[in-house]
């Protein structure tokens, strides 16, 4: 069976539970990731003499399995890893931690049990990497990324700096202009590479037609990066470790100068206070701080940026993540900033949401450097050249205690930047003349140039005093009136006062009037047809998927099509529609495509076995991943399903009647008042005592209620029995149906009934949201101004008079 991404992630994260408590996440990640690496290379390269990684005798995961339960398990795991490291030039990479560290893993039996459990996690058949990889998709590398993101999230401030969120990495990778399908090998560098995730995202953009270079001063983190490169099929990447890039850059040319690259990306430590450690910037061997413009001793942001610029080729491009402060701080940083602007080095600035990064909560930005662009525009006037700015600070998803860029945010930023599209409140090409104007004085703070603040909903005093809805508020809904031009006149008409209108219908009729209006109906029909057209194309494309497909390419193709379909459509934001598709991809469709990539269109039910407390397997029924049981039932056994639903509805009705009786007769004067507990046993006991010739006549009503109550309970029991029998029969029919499913049947169930039906429901909620927003705003305006101040004063006076009259009748009189 193929690996489902979600199951792979959950299995690996479960292994972390075995170590939780004894050490911090920043430490136990190293143990889990090393074992993941050993398991992967063992599965992938064992018995392959031509493999990139040679698996020596005694150095495989299989050798580690044989150590389970042994007293010296920690020592022998270390020996196995050492053997693997020596054979593959991985010393000081995979052997930087010890599996016999008693402080971290415990002593004696505690260590043995912990390491045994950890190995057992990786024995899961679903984690057999020799058979489970969709060609071209780094499922294992993605799992590595998943673990590092979770480790970073749990590690807290400062200890999560080894990881750049993948969403931000994708933005950097896509805005620096990496070329695909080029014959020339491109060079990519990250001077503060951490675990290497940022480098790999850029390499992925080049279709891995790139040579990777990275430097990381923390030895353990550099080891993570090296493993990450191998797991992502980039074993030749040059990761230098153990030195600060600023004090001792290790990627040098033949003459000992700085090596230059086509592309440089970086997420350096923010505002480093010790960036000068180990060297004298005033006498820098590599002349990175020219003209005496040396960054402040206690803030290294510009030091890293100047280093990056120095390592670019004459046509090189770079993207660097830095705190917002670099855009506006003064003194020497202002002088450096002015110099960079005047030389045309800064092509763009992208302002990001706050709290994206694991080491800090402060907002950051991406500075895009383009040496080729600087050369091309050097002779243009300040009125002709400029910097493209984006304020993307408002687009994000709250995820626990951090923020994350959504798929739609990433795509919008990349589209707008690469196509230099100016959007209100989001993006703008700012001329150098404006930046250099004395009122701005080369300050690049984005709010100076892009006002992204939401328009304030102002209360109209005259409207409150004299009534009427302000025309300004109605015109603020102009995007709707462009689509529904006659709807406005149907809803509103002018009042006796200029600049104010009145609602022509009652508040309760607003929604009906909008939803039934011909222009609204026409627009909805057009949107439905638009989706249907995309659905037809995508359905044909998806049903043609075969073994060996690349899931990432699959979602790229259909998602780009949906974006194209909704481009330039009024009211419907194409990126919102895109997000609906991407949400479903991440939740369900991605796993399905990985199954198809390995097994094809197979629907194979399997038993669900769960361990009980005694360690024995308990059968919890069956399921099928690609074609869930519910799909088969809905398509082939709707009659049986409906019959069960009717029985269940009848049972629920009887349960409601039972509850009503219990509430009615459970009080002090009720027939159930003396019961210590209202149930069948007590009801039977009471009935037996009074349903006799001697007492029946005096307790006729109570006898009737008790019999009714008991009958309700018995009828529910009978219905429960019927429901269970029907469900068992239906379950068996559904299971047997899988045997007769053809590939065409499976495609119909998966593509039509599962994927497209879900996506369609989700996308149509977007149209409903847009319509509800208009309805709610008009209702809000109507309620806000429906009772002007004089009328409110009159109504208050009338109510006061009524209250006073009532009080006088009660004898309360005052002057």
N, C-alpha and C positions, 0 to 999 in steps of 0.2 A: 504493500500500500504506500502511496506517495505521502510525503510530509505535507501537512497543512501548516501554513505559517503560524497561525494562531496557536496550534498545539505545540509546535516547536518552541515558541516563545514561553508558553506556560510551563512546559517541561523544564526548560532551562532556568526559569525564574524559581521553580520549585526547588531546584538544587541550592539556590541561595538560602532558602529557609533552613537548610541543614547547618549553615554557618552563622546564621543570624544570632546575635547576642554575645558571641564570644569575641567579635571584633567589629570594627566599623566597616560600613559599606565600601569606603575607599580602599580598604585592605582586602576584604573577602572577594571583591571583584577579581582580584588577581588569581586567586585559586580557581574560581569557576572558569575564567576565560582561558587559563592555561590548559585545564582539562578539556575544555571545548576544542581547543586547538589540537591537542593530542588525539582526541577521538576523531576529529575530521581527517587529519592527515593519515591516521591509521586506516580508516575506512577507504579513503580515496586512493592511497598510493601503495598499500601493502601488496607485495609480490609483483610490483611493476618496476622492472629494472631500469626503465627509461623515465621514471617519474622525476619531477622536480625535487621531491622530498624522498630521501631514502629512509626506510623504516628498518632499523637494525634489530637484530635478535635481542630481546630483553628490553626494547625501547618502544613497544607498541601499547595501545590501550588494552589489547588482549592480555598482555603480560600483567598489566595493572589489575585486571579482573581476577587473576589467579591469586592476588594478594589479599583479597577480601577476608577480614576476620583475623588476619595474622598480627601478631604482636608488633612486628617491625614493619608494618604496612607503610608508615610515613617515610622511613629510611629507604625502603625499596622503591617507592614511587619516585623519590628524589633520584635514585640511581637510574631508573628507567628514563626519566626526563633528561638526565645528564648524557646518557647514551645517545638519545635522539638529537640533543643539541650538538654534541661533538661531531656527529656524522653529517650535519647539515649547516655548519657554520652559524649555529643559533645559540652559541654560548653568550651568556649575559643578555639573552632575549627571553627564552622560555624557562631558564633555570635561575631567575633572579629572586624567586621565593622558595621557602623551604616547607615541605609537607610534613616535617617533624618538629615544627615550631610549637613547643608546649604552651607558650604564652597565648598563642592565637587559636590553637586547635585543642588544647586541653592535654591532660596526661593520661597515660595508661588506657583503660577501656574507653574513656570518653573520646580520645583521639581515634582509636580503632573503629568505634561505632560511627563516628562522624565521617571519616574517610571512606568507610565501607558503604555507608548510605549515599555518599556523594558519587561514588563509582556506580552504584546501582541505578541512580537517576540516568546516567549516560548509557546504561545498558538497554534502555527502552528501545524496542524494535523500530519505533517511529523515527528514532534518531540514527538510522543506518544511512550514513551519507554516501555510501558506495552506490546506492541506487536512487537516491532522492535529490536530484537537482535539475531544474528546468534549464535547458541550455541558454546561456546568456543572461540568466537572472541569478544574482548572488544571494540565494536564500540563506546560506550560512553566514555570509558577510552581513546581511541584513539583521540576522539574529544577534550577531556580535554588536551591531549598532544599537539594537533594542536593549541589550543588557547594559551597555555603557550609558545609555540615556537614563535608565532606571537607577543605575549605580550613582550617576551624577546627581540625580534628583534626591536620592537618599543621603548623599554625602554632605549636603549642606554647604554653607558659605566657604569659599576658598578651595575646598577639596573637590569641587566639581569642575575645576578649570580645565581638566584634561579633555573635556568633551565640548565641541561646538554643536548646538542643536542642529539636527540634520536639515530642518526646514530652512534655517539661515544659511547653512552650507550650500543648499541647492540654489538659493538666490545668488550667492557669490559666484557659484560655478556657471550660472547662466547669463550673468551680466558682463563678464569680462571678455566674451567673444572667442571662446575656444572653438576651434574649427573641427568639423566632422568630415569624414571621407577625404582627408588630405593625405597626400603621399609623404609629406614631410613629418618626421617624428617631432612632436612638440615637447618642450620642456616645462615642467611645472614645479614650483618650489613653495614651501611653507617654512619660514624661519622659526616659527614657534608651533610646531605641528601637533603637539599633544598626542592623542591616540590615532591621528592620521585621517580622521573622518572627512575633514575639509578637503584634503588632497585627493581623496578617493572620489569625492563628488565631482571635482573638476575633471579628473581622469575619465570618469564615466561619461561626461559631456563630450569628450573627444573620441568616444567609442573605444576607449583604452588605447588610443594611438598617441601615447605620451610616455615620456620618461619622468619618473617621479623622484623629487629630492625633498628631504625634510630634515629639520634639526630640532631636537628636543633635549632640554637640559636635565630633566628628571629621568633617571635611568629606568625605573619601572614603567613610566609612561611611554618612554621610547620603545621599550619591549612590547607594550601593547600595540604601538603603531606598527612595529615590524610584523607582529602576528596578524594584525589587521590587513596589512598588504598581502600577505600570503593567502589569507582566507578569501580575499577579493581577487585572487589570481594576478597579483602584481608582485611576484617574489623578487624581481630585480630592482625594486625601488631602493634608493639609497637613503637610509635613515641614519643620520649621525646623532650621537647621543653624548650627554654628559657635560656639555659646555653651553654657556649663554651665547646666543647668536650675536649680541651686541659686543661683548668683550672678546669673543673668540669664534668668529664665523668659520665653519669647517668646510663649506663648499667653496673651493677656490679654483682658479684657473691655473694654467701651467706656469705662469709668472708669479704666482702667489697672491694675485689680486682676487677680488670678489668674482665668482662665477656669475654670469648673467643668464637670465631665463626669459622664455616667451611669456610666461604667466606666473604671477606670484599672488598667493592668497594668504591671509593671516588673521588670526584672532589672538593678538598678543595680550598679556596680562594688563588689565586696565590700570593706568596711572601708576606704573611701577615706581616705587620709591628708591630702589637700589639698582637702577639700570646702569649706573656708572661703575659698579663693582668690577674690578679686574682690568680696567683700562682707563686711559685719560682721553676723554672726548676732544679736548683741545689739540691733542697730538694724535689724532686718529690715523692709523696706518692706511685706512681705506678712503679717507677724505669724504666721509659721509656728511659731515657737518660744516659745510663751506660758508665762507663769508662771516665767520665768527658767530653764526646763528646756532648756538648750542642750546638744546632744550633744557628746561629747569632741572636742577639736580634731583629734586624729589618727584618728578613727573616725567615718565619716559614715553608718553604716547607718541610725540613727534619723533622721538629717537627711532622707534620702530618704523614709522612711516618713511623717514628719510633713508633708513637702511634698505627698505623695500625698493624705493625709487632707484637707489644706487645699484641694485641687483637686477634691474630690468634691461633688456636689449633695447636698441634704438626704436624698435617697433613694439616693445613689450607692453603688457597690460597687467594691472594689479587691482585687487579689491581687498580692503583691510577694514576690519571691525574695530571701531574705537568709540570711547565714550563721547557723548554730545559736547562735552566741554571743549574738545579740540576745535569746534566750529566758532567759538566766541571768546575763549580765554585771551587775556591781554599780555602785555609785556613782550618777552622774547618769542612766545608762541604766536602772538599777533604778527610779529615781523616774519616769522617762518611761513605763516599762512599767506601773508601778502605776497611773499616771494613765489610761493607755489602757484598762486592764482595768476600772477603776472607772467609766469613762464608757461601758463596754459597746461600745467601738469594734471590738474583736477578736472576730470570730464564730468563727474556726477557725484551726487550725495543722496543717499537713501536713509531717511530717518525711520528707525524701527520702533516698535512698541517697547515700553518699559518691561522689566522683569522677564525677559526672554532667556537670560543666561543663568547658569547654575552658580557661578561664583559671585554674582552681584545682582541687585535689583534695579540699578540705574539704567536709564534709557541709553541706547547706543545708536550708532549710525554706521553705514558702509560708505567709505571713501573709495571712489573708483578712479584709478590713475590710468592714463592712456598716453604713452610716449609718442605713438604714431599720430594720434589726434593732435597732440601739442605741436608737432612738427608741421602738420597740415594746416593748422590755423594760426601759426605764429605771425603771419603778415596781415591778418585780419584786424580790423579796428575793434575797440572795446564795444562798439555798437553792433558788431557783427558776430562776435564770439561770446561764449558764455559757459555756464555750468548748468547741467540739467538736474533739477532737484525734485525729490519725491518725499512727501510726508505720508508715510505708511503707518503712523503711530496708532491709528484708530482700528486697524484690522487685525484681530487676533481672537483666539479662543482661550478661555480660562481653563487651565488644566491643573487641578490641585492648587498648589501654592505658587505655580508659575504660569506664565502666559505662553501660548504657542501660536505660530503662524498657521493659518488654515491653508488647505490646498488652493482655495480661491485667492487668498492673499498673495501667495507665492507667484501664481500665474499672472495676476494683475500687475504686480511689481515688475516682473520680468518683461511682460508685453509692453508696458508703458515705457520702461527704460530703454529697451532695445529699439523700439519704434519711435522713441522721443515724442510720445503723445502727451499733449497738454490737457489735463482734466481739472475742472474747477475743484478747489479745496484739496487737491491730491498731488498734482504735478505741474511743473512750469520750467521753461527754459529761461534762466535769468542771465541777462546780459552782464558782461564784465563792467560796463559803464555804470550800471545800477549798483553793483557790488562795490565799486570803487568810489561811488558818490560819498562825499564827506559825511552825510547822515548815516551811512552804513559802514564806511571806513574798513572795508574788507572783512566785515563780520559776516559769517556764513550761517548764523543761526536761522534755521529753516522758517520759523514763524514770522521772520521779517519779510519773507518773500511769498509765503503761502499761508493764507488764513484758512485753517482747517476747522475752525470753531463752528459748531452747529448754530444755526440762526435761532436767536432767542424767541421764545413764544411770549410775546408782549401782550399784557392785558391792556385793552383799549378803554381808557377812562370814560370817554364820551359814550361809548357803547354801553358801558355799565350804567351810566346816568340816564341816557335817553333811549336805550334799546337799539336793536339793529346789529347785524353781523358786519364787521368791517370788511370792505371790499378787498383790502390788502391781504387779509387772511384767506379769502376765497381765491384771489389771484396766486397766492403762494402754492396752490394746488394745480398750477398751470400744466404740469406734466400729465395730469389726468385729463384736463380739458383739451389738450392736443389730440388725445385719443378718443375722447367722448365730447366733441365740440358742442353738441346741442343739449347734453345732459345738464350742463351748468344752468342754462336758461329754464330747464324744467324744474330744477331744484330751487333756484333763487330768482327773485325779482327785486327791482329797485324799491327803496323806501322813500318816504317824503323828504328825507335828508340826503344830501350828496355824500358819496363815498361810503354809503351803508346799504345793505340789502337785507331782505327778510326771507325766511324759509317758506316755500310755497306749500309744503306738506307737513304732516305731523312727524314728530321725532320717531315714532314707532314705524313709520312707513318709509324711512330713509333707505334701509337695506333692500327692501322689496323694489323700491323705485329704481335703485341703481342696478340691481341684478336683473331686472326685467327690461331695462332700457335696450332698444335695438342696437345701439352702438356698443354697449357692453357685451351683448350676446354675440355680435359680429366679431369683436376682438377676441373673445373667448374661443370662438370657433376657429379663428385664424391661428391662435396659439395651440389649440388641439391638433390642427392640421400640421403645424410646424413640428410638434413632437412626433406625430404619427409618421411623418416623412423620415425623421431621424431613426425612429424605431424600425421601420422597414429596412433601411440600409444596415443598421447595426445588427438586426436579427439575422439577416443573410450572412453578414461577416462573422458573427459569433457561431452560427451553426456550421461554418466551414472550418472551425478550429480543429486541429489534429494533434496527435502526440508530437512533442518537441516544440510546441509553440513557445513564444517568449511572453509570459504574462505582462511584463512591463510594457512591451510594445503593443500588446492588445489594448490595455487601458489607455495608452497614449493615443492610439488611432481613434477609438470611439469617443474619447473625451475631447480631442481636438475637433472632431466632427460636431459635437454638441455645441462647442464654443462658436464654431463657424456658423452653425444654424441659427443661433440666437444673437449674432452680431448685429448691431444697429436696430434692434427691436425696442420699441418704446415700452416703458414701464418694467419690462422683464430684464433684469441685469444678467447678462450671460454668465458672469462669474458666480452668481447665486445658483443658477441652474447647474453649472459645472460642479459646485460643491455638493449638491444632492447626489450626483453620480459618484463623486469621489468618496463620499461617506459610505455609500453602499459597497463600493469596491473594497474599501478597507475593512468593512464589517463582515462581508460574506463572499463577494464575487472573486476577490483575490485568491482565497483559499480554493474555491471551485476551479479556477483556471490552473492553479498549480496541480490539482488532481488530474485535470484533463491533460496537462502537459506531460505527465508521466504515464498515466493509465489509459488515457483516451476517454471516450464516452461510455464509461462503465458505471452501472448502478448495482453495487454489491452490498446488501444488508449485512450487519454484523451485530453480535450480541453485546450488550452493555453489561460488563461485569464490574462490581464494586466490592472492595474488601470490607468485611465486617470487622468488629473489634477482635475477633479470634483469628483474623488473618485469612479467612476463607472467602472465596469468591461468591458473591450473591448476584443472581441474574436479575437485572433490572429491565429486561425486555430487549428490543432491538431498534436499530436506526440505520439510516443510510446518509452519508455526508452529502454526496452530490445531489441525490434525489431524496429529500426528506419524506418520511412516511405521509405527512399531511398532503403533499402534492399528489401522490398516487391516490389517496382517498378522495380528494376533491375532484380529480378528473374521472376516476373510474367507479367510485362507490358513493356518489352524492346521495342516492336514495337511502342507503344504509346510515350514512352520517346524519341525514335529516331526521330519520326515525329516532336515532339516539338523542338528538337535540330536542325532539318533541317530548320524549320520555323525561329528559332532564328538566325541561321547562315545567312539566307537570309535577315533577318531584319538588321543584323549587316553589311552586304554587302551594303545594301541601305543607311545605316547611313554613311558609309565610303564615298560613292559617294556624298552624301549630303555635307559632310565636305569638300570634294575636290572642289565642286562647290563654297562653301562659301569662301574658301581660294583663289580660282582662280579669283573670281569676287568681292572680298571684298576690293581690293586695289583701288588706285586712279583712274585707268582707267577701272575698272571693272563695270559690270552692277549693282552691289549692292553698289557702292561707296556712293551714296546719302542716303542710308538707315541709320537712326539713330540706328537701330538694325536689324540684318539679321534674319528675321523670316517669318512665313507663312503670317501673316497679311500684312506686308509691301510688300511682293512679290505679293500678290493678288491685293493690292492697285495700285502698279505700272503697273501690267499687265492690269488692267481695264482701266488705263489711256492711254495706247499705243496700245492696241489690238482692234483698231477701223479702219474702212475703211480709215480714214484720215491719221492715223499715222502708220498703220501696215507695209506698204511698206518700210518705212524708218527705221523700227526697227525690221526687220525680225529675225536677230540673237538674239537680246535681248528677243523677244517674245518666241523664241524657248527655250532659257535658263531658262526663268521664268517658262514656262510650264513644263519643265523637273524637275526643282527644286520643284514645287508644287506637281507634280506626285510622286516624291520620298517621300515627306512628307505624302501624302495620302496613298501610298502603305505601308509605315511603320505603319500607323495607322490601316490599315486593317489587317496587319500581327499581330500587337499587340492584336487586338481583337480576331483573330484566336488562338493566343498563349494562351490568357487568358481563352478562352472557352475550349481549349484542356487541359490546366492545371487543370481547375475545374473538367472536366470529369475524368481525370486521378486521381486526388485527391480522388474523390468519389469511383472510382474503387478500389483504394488501400485501402481505409477505409473499404469497404465492404469485401475485401479479408481477413481481419483479422478474420472475423466471421467463415471462413471455414478452418482456419489454424489448423492443428492437432499438437500434441506435437512433432511428428517426423518432421513436417514442420518447427516448431519453432526452434528445435535443429539444423536443417540444415541451417536455416537462421543465427542463432547466432554463432554456432561453425564454420561452413564452410565459410559462406559468410562474416561474420563480424570479428570474432576473428582470425581465421587461415589465411584468406586472408590478413589482416592487418599485422600480425606478419611476414608472408612470405615476403611481400614487404619490410618491415623494415630490416629483416635479410639479404636479398639479396643486400641491399644498402651497407652492410658491405663488401661483396665480391667486389662490384663495387669500393668501396673506396680503397681497397687494390690494385686492378688493376690500378686504376687511379694514385695511389701514385708511382708505378713503371714507368708508362708512363711519368708522369710529371718530375720525377727525371732524366730519360734518356734524355728527351728533354732539361732539364735545363743544364745538362752536355754538351750536343751537342752544345747548343747556347753559353755556356761559353767559349769553346775552339775552335769554328769554325773559328774564324778570329784571327790568331796569330799576334803579334805585328808588324813584318816586313810588312805583308800584309796590316794591318791597316795604317801603315805609307805611303805605296805606294798609297792606296786609298785616303788618306787625301791629298797627294801631287797632285794627279790627279784632285781632286775636287778643290783644291786651284788654279791650273793652269786654269781650266775652268772659275772660278770666276774672276780671273785676266784678262783673255781674254775678258770677257763680260764687265768689267769695262773700259778696254782700248777702246773698241768700243764706250763706252758712254763718252769718253773724260777724264776719270780719270786715270792719269798716275803718278806714283811716283817711286822714286828710293829706 
